[in-house]
């Protein structure tokens, strides 16, 4: 549905996106991660036709950008960052305008608006001015607008930023529902959202694509660890843990009662079996044994903590 | 739906937004008030042809009314066009327009037609009562009135097109208003100097002043096709520049 090859975009001398390539198949829900200024919004705006790239190939729903821009834009629903809307307009009039501007014919318009209103759960708010709505409802108007032409692809730029927790949950449910029938690319800073909604994650950093895979696969690239906790001090058996096969490093953790260890391992499952064997042999009071997979936060930090070399010159000059 | 439908959608939204905001009403009311006062009482004391006000001069002519349109349009047209692009830009809604499947030229034309229509309605509301008063007092030359009205429509189109270009360049609508009002007032004052500058310079003055193409002909009841071509070319050029400016936003 979306094909991006060697995408590059600069603003003046600032390289916002550099040599980014990825493909998204029909029906995928993909999370777009990266620190502020990583190039997420720039990439999304290029996909939606608001910006034209400098180099590379961009194809959306079979239409090449920018030349077949109108064809591509007809198949995309886009929710821009911070949800720009005609705030003085009433919700129903805004949606009617959006439907007409998108070229939805007179016969289909009413049905298209009704469908978008239902999907975004906006009943009861149609007669209100957009500026009177809460941020969560404005976000829904933005989504309804994006859904009007029944697009194949949805591009959502930080759809839950700035919302209260209840509204976040509602928008997430909505995105999950939409992901069943549509290709969705969404950017966010909330990593739990990605692990919840997106089977696949793209991480951008410094304008480059630094990771592409499922959150689980990305996490497993990092070493995993076992956490073991005992009711009593280990005493002499502490040394046996260092000697366990496959334990790369053993770390003692502060514990109010008893003892706790973190064992880093390449193969945590095999190590767990050996730990259990040791526990039985030494008759230790084991109270907890669990796998510690790195959180998405750790994956994110590992991929994006490098210096953004695009800013390097400016810092020297400053 | 075809291009006409999309242009119509933009036109409707622009009109709705204008009628929803107090600024358009205030500007139109001030324009109507100023035009009545100037026509009935003040006359036209500027330039080589001076006219007294209607009550004083007692001539059944709309010449004074048409003579005042250029300077008043210099303020009224920018009031209608100032927000057209500057406000879209400030609110970020320009991004919606750029990413919806409608062509930029359709938005440009829709916005132009909306502002032009507003200007024409404001002019009709302000001028028709004055014309009827004159017609009831004496024999009004309807030929001159019609030629002046067509000329005013063309001049208004030019003013609106210029105002839209300035709005597309400005970040804030207040700046757009001030700059386009200054530009149009400047072009009007250039028209006033035509008689006093040497011929070669006057030719240049004549070229850069849309108002000169109205004051010297249509406003006096002499309809000149060349002036119509001038105004239509100005509108076409301004809309083209407007279109290029908005398309340039896609380049970042």
Interface residues (C-beta under 8 A of the other chain):
Chain A: X9 X11 X45 X48 X49 X50 X51 X52 X66 X70 X71 X73 X74 X76 X78 X80 X82 X84 X85 X86 X87 X88 X89 X93 X97 X98 X100 X101 X102 X103 X104 X105 X106 X145 X149
Chain B: X1 X5 X6 X8 X9 X10 X12 X13 X16 X17 X20 X21 X91 X92 X93 X94 X95 X96 X97 X98 X99 X100 X101 X102 X103 X250 X251 X252
